[in-house]
Each structure stands twice: as structure tokens, then as C-alpha cells.
Amino acid sequence: MKKSLILLVQTLLITMIISKVIAISIAYIGSDVFTGQGYGKINHFIEVKDTCDLIVLGSSRANHHIDPAQITSRSYNMGMDGRKFFFHATMFYLVADSSTVLFHIDPSDFFDNGESMNRIIPHYGKLEQIDKALREKEQISILERTLGSLRFNNTLLSIIGNKFNPGYNPCDYHGYDPIILSQRDSLLWLGKKLANKVPEKIITDSMNQEIFAELAQIKRHSDSMDIDCIFFTSPTYHGHSDHDKVFMDSIFENADMAYYDYSDYLKHTDVMLWKDDTHLSHEGAKIFMRRIFQDIEGFL
């Protein structure tokens, strides 16, 4: 029995050491990887965040709609496809004092349970704000924290691929990914849009109540760090329901936080301005940017 216990302990120690060595090796390989949403974009953001005056946070509807370099070269769009509210909130606490933050939010974000934070897991151990958010939202397991190599299970290929074949030059990249349409794309979208109906109500009583507490925390942090945090909802082809718009307006009015609802802006406009119901083409984004930058001019 004693020999078996000793063998078990030795096996666990060896496993932990090997896992730690693997994790350190992968982190070293990825230390200068600044491209790709699998790993590099967050790495890039961590690298440049303290030099930025303007940060954009949000899902693909922020990533493809806002080019912050149109305002200042000291900027970065940390929008990322498929990410939800708690992912963006984690990024928010990393921005420098006295910055301006454009924080994209949709009604669907009020149902976020934190699962989209999985892209942050490989960066555990880099910054206390990241570690704290992952632990509090229970998005990192004890095994992932103990056996460091497990944190890279879903991102290793992205690290290696972007290490040897980066998709762009990060020195010229401010996080904005425009959607350039082809004529074929437009025709496909034209056929789809004709079948769409009026927008349905999204907000229901099954919202995640923790989001309201997080919004209050963001407000306190913004005030204490002199950060101008401006929430906004970008355009959709059919707009949002009146019910959802009233809800969103009331939430931010009661919280005394700046909020701009552009969900109806560019509603039912020319097909060349759209990729699909919720994403503007680069041509549409240019029109939207002129509007939002004009509205927030006083914050910059």
C-alpha cells in the first residue's frame, strides 16, 4: 500500500513537472505571436493596451464595424468573433487609466454565462485581472490551473500557424477587420434578406442577473480610473424590437452610463452596405463610423 502511494505521488509530480515544462515552452513560442483570434489578438492587445487612448470592445459586430485608427493611431479594436459580455468585461479592466472605451453590447449579451471567455484561458498567469476574472466566473478548472499544458488544448494550432505564417503585419494592425464584399456575396445576401421578417423580442426574464452587477462594477471602475466608457449597439438590417430598445435605454439611463443605440441606423438600406443581417460591409461600416465618431467627439 505504501509503495503504491509513493508511486502515485511520484507519477503526479512527474506529470505536473512535464505539464509545466510544456506550458512554459508553448508560452515562449507564443510570446511574439500577435496575429490570429485563436491566441495572437489578445496577446497583441496586452502588448499595446497601455499605449492606447481609444479601445473598442465587443463581438464581431464591433470588430467589423469600427476602425479606431480613423480617430487616432494610439488605438486598438479588441472586438472578437463570437465573444460575449464577460469576455469584453475582462478586457475592459486591462485598459489604461484615462482612456476612452467603446464597448459594444447587444440584447443577447444579457444572457451570457461566461463560456465565451475560453479564448482567455491560454493567457492565464499573465495578468492578475485575467486570472481573477477566469476564477470568479469559474471558466478555468483546477486541472487547467495545475496542469498548465491543458490551457493550450484548443489554441496550440493557432499559435504554431501564426508563428510561422502570420496573416498580417501587427505593426500596421489596429484590430479592425473590414468585410469586403464581392458581387456574388451581395446577390446571396439579397436573396436571404427578402425572406426575413420583423425583429423578434430577445429580452426575457431568463437574463443572467450577474450582468447587472458587472455593469455597476464597470461604472465604478470607470469613475475611479477616469475612463470614458461608452456603450453602443451597432446597426442591424432589420433593427431591434421596440421592447428590446426600451429595455436597453432604461438600463443605461438608470446606471448613469453613456449609451448609443444604432440598431435602427442604416435599417433596410442598400444591399451593398451589408454582409448579412447583423454585419455591415466595409462600405456600410464607413458610413456608420462617420456617425458614431461624430456622436462621441466630445469624449475623445
N, C-alpha and C positions, 0 to 999 in steps of 0.2 A: 504493500500500500504506500509506504514511504517512498520507495523508488519510483512508483508511478506518479506520485505527486511532484517529486523533483523533476521528472521527465516532462510533466505537463508545464511546470513553471519555466523550465529551460526552453521548451518549444514556444511558449508565449513570448518570452523575452526575445528570442531569436526572430520570431515573426514581427514583433514590434520594431526591432532594430532594422531589419531588412525593409520593412514598410517605410520607416523614417528615412532611410537612405534613398529609397526610390522617390519618395516625395520631394526630398531636397534636390535630387537630380532633375526631376521634371520641372520644379520651380526654377532651377538655374537655367535650364533650356528655355523656359518661357519668359525669363526675366526681360528679354528685349523683343518679345513678340507683342506688337502693338496693333495688329490687324485681325479682323475676324470677330464676329459676335460670339463665337464659342468661348473665347478667352481674352483675346487681344484688346478688344474695345474697352473693357473695364480696366485692363492694365494701362492702357493709354490714358484713360480718364484719371486714374490715380496719379499718373505721372505729371499731368498738366493742370490738375484741378486748382492748385494754389496760385497759378499764374493767370487765371481766368476771371474776367469781370462779369461775364454772362454765361450762364449754363442753362441748357434745355434738357428737361427730363420728361420721360414718357415712353409710350409704346411705339410701334411703327408709325402711328399717327402723329407722333412728334418727330421721329427720325426722318420721315419722308416729306415733312411739311415745313420745317424751319431750318434755314441756313443762317446760323448766328454770325458767321463771318461777314454777312452783309452789313452788320452793325459795327462789329469790332473783331479784329484778328485775335484779341485776347478772349476767346470764347470756345465753347465745345458743346456739341449736341450729344448727350448721353442717352438719347432715345434708342430703344432696342426692341426688335420684333418680338411680340408675344409676351412681353413683360407686363406686370400689373402693379397696383398701387404700392405694395410693401417693398417691392424691388426698387421703385423710384424713391420711396421714402428713405431707404438705406443709402442710396446715392446722395440724397439731399443733405444728410448730416455730414457728408465729406467736403462740401463746398467751402470755399474760403470766406472769412468774415467780410462784410460789406459788399458782397456780390449781389447780382440780380439773377433770380432763378425763374425761368418759365417752366411751370410744372403742369404738364398735360394730364387731364383727368376726364374720364367718361363715366356715365351712369353705371356701366358694367364693373368699374373698379370698386364699387361699394360691395361687391360680392367676393372680393379677393380673399383667399385663405392663406396666402404666403407661398404657395407652391412655385410660383414663377421666380422665386429667389434662388432656384437651383443653380443658375449661372454664376452666383456669387460664391458658392461653396468652394471652388478651387482657389479662391483668394483668401480663405480663412487663414488667420495668422499674420496677415499683412498690417491690418489696422484694427484698433480696438473697437471702433464704431461698427465695422463689418462683423467682427466676432460677436459683439453684443447683440446685434440685430438677428443673426442666424440662431443664436441660442434662445433669445426671447421668443422668437416665432417658431421655435422647435423645428427648424429646417435643416439642421445638421445633427446627425446621430452621434452617439458616443463612439461607435466604431469608426466613423469618419474623422472624428476629432483625435482618436487614439492611433488608428492606423492611417496615417496621412495619405498614403498612396490611393486609398479609396476615394478621396476627394476629387481625383482626376479621372475617374472611370469614364465620364461622359464628355471629356474635353481633350483628352490626350491627342486624338487625331487632328483636332483643330489646332492645337499648339504646334504639332510637328508640321502640318500642312502649311501653316502661316509662317513658320520659322524659315522654311526653305522656298516658299512661293507666296510671298505677301501679295495681296490683291491690289494694294495701292501704297503710295508713299505717305506714311503717317505724318511726316513733317508738313505736308500740304493739306492735311485732313482735319476738318473741324467737326466731324461726326455726322454731317448731313449726307443722306443718300437719296439723290433725286430719282424719280421714276420717269424714265424716258420712254414714251410710247411709240410703238410702230403703228402703221396704218391697220395692220391685222389686229393688234391689241384693241384699237378703237372700235373696229367692227364687231369684235367679240363682245365687248362691253356694251355696245349699242343694242345688241340682241338681248343681253341679260337685263338691261335696265327697263325694258318695256314690260317685263314680267313682274317687276317689283311693285309693291303696294305702299300704302301709307305706313309710317313708322309705328311699331308696336311699343307699348309701355314696357320699360325694362325694370324700373324700380319697384320692388315689392317688400313685404315685411321680413323677408328672409335675408336681409342685408347683414353683413358682418359688422356688428356694433363696435368692434375694436378699431375700426377705421375712424370713427368719430373722435376717439381718444387720441389717435395718432395725429389727426388734423390739429387738435388742440396743442399737442406737443410740438408740431411743426410751427405753429403760431408763436409759442413761447420761445422756441429756438431762434426763429427769425427776428423777433424783437430783441433778444439778448445779444445776438451777433450782428445786428444791423444789416440783415439780409432782406432784400426786397423779393418776396416770394409771390409770384403772380400765377394763379391757376387759370387754365384756359381749356376749352373744349374746341377742337378743330372741326372744320366742316364735314358734313356727310351729305351724300347726294340727295337723300330724302329728308334730311333733318332729324331731329329728335321729337318725341311726342311732347305735347304741351305739359302733360303730367310730369315728365322727367325734367323738363326745363324749369318748371316752377320749383321742383324739389332742389335742383342744383343751385338755383339762385338763392333760395332761402337758407340752405346750409352755409353758404359762404357769407351771406349777409349777416346771419346770426353769429358767425365766427369772427366777423370783422376782418375778413381776408379778401384781398383783391381777386376777382373772378370775371373772366370774359367768356361769354358763350357765343361761339361762332358756328354752332351746329347748323344753323339755317343759312349761313353765309355761303354763297355760290350754289344754293339749292337749285336743282333742276337746270343747271347751266349746261353749256356746250359739252358734248361727249369728250372732246379732246382735252378737257381740263381734268378728266377723271381716269383712274386706273380701274376702280371698282366703287362700290357703294361708300366705302369709308376712307379711300386713299386718293388724294389728288395726284395728277401727273405733275411733272416739273413745271409745265405751263400754268397749271392751276395753283401750284404752290407759290409761284412767283407773285400771282395776284393776291393770294392770301397773306403772304409775307408783307407786302406793302401795307395792307390793312392793319395787321397786328403790330407791326413796328411803329406805325403812326399812333396807335392807341396807347402803347406803353412808353412812348418817347419820354414822358415825364419821370419814368423810373430809372432811365439809363444815364 
